[in-house]
Amino acid sequence: MSGREVLDELVRELRRAGFPPRSLVVSRRFSGLPFGKSLPGKLVLTDSDGKTRNLESFKRAQRPLAIVFVNLSSARKKDYEAQAKHFRPLARTIEEYRDRVDFVAISGNKQDSFDNLAKFWRKTDTRDVPLLDDDDGHLRAALNVQSTPAPHVFVFDRDGKLRYAGDAHDQWKKKKPKNDYLAQAIELVLQGKYLANGAVFYNKSLCNCSHPRCKCPKCGCGSSCRCGVGN
């Protein structure tokens, strides 16, 4: 019996006994910062000039921070190839809110060469947003970042607490997506409007993990929720 099978059997026995709660089971099996919890502190990243930067330095006082994870490739979508035009909707949203919100981009896939990612980033309309390398993967692990084709975004409020995790927008290949999820999240963060679980809204078309009744640590941007809350 493998280690995972042993763990599964142990969890089944504990559930029969009424313990532990589903939320605890999920949090032990999956990494990910819970909604309403603070930005991981003292994480050191590297910029495109090779200089080390503290993640906290990109969040100014009393301003939300949006962290955008970008990929050149995606393990979940083998035929994905990043194109500069796909980042134009994101660039428009950033331009609209940059006077009130701070933005930083992070390497979202350990398989991508950071040098190649930096070259690509300079070709996009988002090139003035700082790009950092999460070389050791500590930030990706802390946030449970998914290697999605569309940019995977995390929005923290003025106090540095996680309020949104998911895609920047839908229909990411189109010039004008139908839904700008990042803009919606930012508006709610600026207003301080949050659900009971600490998230800004339930984005059911992408992931169930921001559902008010969800017991998962955070959004995983997967096809189904890890805690079993259905559509």
C-alpha positions as semicolon CSV with decimal commas, in nm:
position;residue;x (nm);y (nm);z (nm)
1;M;0,000;0,000;0,000
2;S;0,140;0,340;-0,100
3;G;0,178;0,633;0,135
4;R;-0,117;0,812;-0,026
5;E;-0,335;0,502;0,007
6;V;-0,242;0,477;0,376
7;L;-0,335;0,844;0,421
8;D;-0,666;0,795;0,239
9;E;-0,755;0,498;0,460
10;L;-0,662;0,693;0,774
11;V;-0,881;0,984;0,663
12;R;-1,172;0,748;0,595
13;E;-1,143;0,600;0,944
14;L;-1,126;0,945;1,100
15;R;-1,433;1,054;0,905
16;R;-1,626;0,753;1,028
17;A;-1,539;0,871;1,377
18;G;-1,653;1,225;1,292
19;F;-1,308;1,379;1,277
20;P;-1,138;1,578;1,135
21;P;-1,367;1,834;0,973
22;R;-1,346;1,846;0,593
23;S;-1,173;2,184;0,605
24;L;-0,887;2,036;0,807
25;V;-0,855;1,740;0,570
26;V;-0,831;1,971;0,270
27;S;-0,585;2,210;0,431
28;R;-0,352;1,923;0,517
29;R;-0,359;1,777;0,167
30;F;-0,340;2,095;-0,038
31;S;-0,124;2,400;0,007
32;G;-0,277;2,741;-0,033
33;L;-0,328;3,056;0,167
34;P;-0,686;3,083;0,303
35;F;-0,898;3,382;0,204
36;G;-0,877;3,658;0,462
37;K;-0,523;3,561;0,565
38;S;-0,218;3,780;0,526
39;L;0,030;3,799;0,243
40;P;0,329;3,567;0,304
41;G;0,600;3,785;0,454
42;K;0,973;3,807;0,396
43;L;0,964;3,622;0,064
44;V;1,264;3,714;-0,149
45;L;1,234;3,714;-0,529
46;T;1,471;3,811;-0,811
47;D;1,403;4,079;-1,071
48;S;1,505;4,073;-1,438
49;D;1,833;4,251;-1,350
50;G;1,928;3,977;-1,105
51;K;1,861;4,189;-0,797
52;T;1,678;4,037;-0,500
53;R;1,355;4,204;-0,391
54;N;1,130;4,148;-0,092
55;L;0,770;4,083;-0,199
56;E;0,639;4,309;0,077
57;S;0,822;4,604;-0,078
58;F;0,578;4,605;-0,371
59;K;0,277;4,677;-0,151
60;R;0,246;5,037;-0,044
61;A;0,058;5,138;0,270
62;Q;-0,322;5,141;0,242
63;R;-0,318;5,010;-0,117
64;P;-0,430;4,669;-0,244
65;L;-0,174;4,452;-0,421
66;A;-0,247;4,231;-0,723
67;I;0,003;3,953;-0,794
68;V;-0,009;3,821;-1,150
69;F;0,148;3,484;-1,226
70;V;0,238;3,440;-1,593
71;N;0,350;3,140;-1,796
72;L;0,504;3,076;-2,134
73;S;0,373;2,721;-2,121
74;S;0,116;2,526;-1,922
75;A;0,127;2,172;-1,791
76;R;-0,252;2,166;-1,790
77;K;-0,286;2,276;-2,154
78;K;-0,009;2,125;-2,362
79;D;-0,079;2,330;-2,677
80;Y;-0,069;2,664;-2,494
81;E;0,181;2,918;-2,622
82;A;0,189;3,265;-2,469
83;Q;0,125;3,555;-2,707
84;A;0,161;3,924;-2,628
85;K;-0,186;4,006;-2,764
86;H;-0,345;3,784;-2,499
87;F;-0,227;4,028;-2,230
88;R;-0,398;4,338;-2,372
89;P;-0,718;4,301;-2,165
90;L;-0,508;4,259;-1,852
91;A;-0,306;4,568;-1,946
92;R;-0,627;4,772;-1,980
93;T;-0,742;4,670;-1,632
94;I;-0,402;4,749;-1,482
95;E;-0,401;5,091;-1,646
96;E;-0,749;5,164;-1,507
97;Y;-0,654;5,086;-1,147
98;R;-0,283;5,154;-1,117
99;D;-0,345;5,487;-0,942
100;R;-0,513;5,296;-0,656
101;V;-0,367;4,944;-0,671
102;D;-0,012;4,807;-0,690
103;F;0,072;4,533;-0,940
104;V;0,359;4,286;-0,968
105;A;0,412;3,991;-1,206
106;I;0,573;3,662;-1,100
107;S;0,702;3,363;-1,295
108;G;0,418;3,112;-1,272
109;N;0,576;2,797;-1,414
110;K;0,904;2,645;-1,297
111;Q;0,945;2,486;-1,641
112;D;0,978;2,826;-1,811
113;S;1,316;2,994;-1,845
114;F;1,299;3,325;-1,659
115;D;1,519;3,490;-1,922
116;N;1,272;3,386;-2,191
117;L;0,981;3,500;-1,977
118;A;1,144;3,841;-1,925
119;K;1,198;3,878;-2,301
120;F;0,835;3,791;-2,364
121;W;0,712;4,029;-2,090
122;R;0,888;4,321;-2,258
123;K;0,680;4,256;-2,572
124;T;0,348;4,287;-2,390
125;D;0,145;4,596;-2,298
126;T;0,207;4,504;-1,933
127;R;0,585;4,544;-1,963
128;D;0,601;4,833;-1,715
129;V;0,472;4,602;-1,438
130;P;0,773;4,462;-1,244
131;L;0,845;4,097;-1,329
132;L;1,007;3,876;-1,064
133;D;1,142;3,522;-1,060
134;D;1,011;3,284;-0,794
135;D;1,309;3,059;-0,854
136;D;1,271;2,841;-0,544
137;G;0,893;2,817;-0,586
138;H;0,818;2,925;-0,229
139;L;0,558;3,184;-0,330
140;R;0,391;2,949;-0,580
141;A;0,367;2,685;-0,309
142;A;0,233;2,929;-0,050
143;L;-0,046;3,037;-0,282
144;N;-0,100;2,703;-0,459
145;V;-0,050;2,871;-0,797
146;Q;-0,192;2,685;-1,096
147;S;-0,010;2,670;-1,430
148;T;-0,304;2,808;-1,628
149;P;-0,284;2,961;-1,977
150;A;-0,457;3,278;-1,863
151;P;-0,274;3,483;-1,596
152;H;-0,348;3,347;-1,247
153;V;-0,414;3,646;-1,021
154;F;-0,418;3,698;-0,645
155;V;-0,560;4,020;-0,500
156;F;-0,472;4,131;-0,147
157;D;-0,657;4,414;0,026
158;R;-0,517;4,726;0,193
159;D;-0,427;4,523;0,501
160;G;-0,248;4,257;0,297
161;K;-0,521;3,991;0,325
162;L;-0,608;3,759;0,036
163;R;-0,945;3,841;-0,120
164;Y;-0,938;3,697;-0,473
165;A;-0,762;3,410;-0,647
166;G;-0,842;3,315;-1,006
167;D;-0,818;3,419;-1,369
168;A;-0,782;3,784;-1,467
169;H;-1,076;3,749;-1,706
170;D;-1,263;3,492;-1,911
171;Q;-1,220;3,427;-2,284
172;W;-0,855;3,515;-2,243
173;K;-0,778;3,475;-2,615
174;K;-1,026;3,745;-2,717
175;K;-0,962;4,119;-2,747
176;K;-1,264;4,202;-2,530
177;P;-1,343;3,930;-2,276
178;K;-1,700;3,907;-2,150
179;N;-1,607;3,920;-1,782
180;D;-1,321;4,116;-1,627
181;Y;-1,283;3,922;-1,302
182;L;-0,980;4,120;-1,188
183;A;-1,167;4,450;-1,219
184;Q;-1,465;4,305;-1,031
185;A;-1,237;4,180;-0,754
186;I;-1,054;4,511;-0,725
187;E;-1,378;4,709;-0,706
188;L;-1,505;4,491;-0,422
189;V;-1,170;4,509;-0,242
190;L;-1,171;4,888;-0,266
191;Q;-1,523;4,887;-0,119
192;G;-1,430;4,634;0,149
193;K;-1,712;4,396;0,052
194;Y;-1,630;4,031;0,130
195;L;-1,817;3,701;0,159
196;A;-1,833;3,500;0,480
197;N;-1,523;3,302;0,379
198;G;-1,321;3,619;0,315
199;A;-1,333;3,608;-0,066
200;V;-1,481;3,888;-0,276
201;F;-1,714;3,674;-0,487
202;Y;-1,796;3,326;-0,606
203;N;-1,658;3,284;-0,957
204;K;-1,838;2,961;-1,040
205;S;-1,741;2,950;-1,407
206;L;-1,375;2,904;-1,311
207;C;-1,353;2,739;-0,972
208;N;-1,585;2,657;-0,684
209;C;-1,327;2,734;-0,419
210;S;-1,444;3,091;-0,356
211;H;-1,799;2,972;-0,280
212;P;-1,927;3,111;0,053
213;R;-1,983;2,755;0,183
214;C;-1,651;2,621;0,056
215;K;-1,413;2,484;0,319
216;C;-1,103;2,477;0,099
217;P;-0,802;2,687;0,197
218;K;-0,831;2,892;-0,123
219;C;-0,915;2,893;-0,491
220;G;-0,738;2,625;-0,696
221;C;-0,878;2,725;-1,037
222;G;-0,958;2,365;-1,111
223;S;-1,257;2,202;-1,279
224;S;-1,419;2,111;-0,949
225;C;-1,404;2,216;-0,586
226;R;-1,189;2,012;-0,350
227;C;-1,444;2,035;-0,068
228;G;-1,741;1,909;-0,268
229;V;-1,954;2,224;-0,290
230;G;-2,142;2,175;-0,616
231;N;-2,260;2,417;-0,881
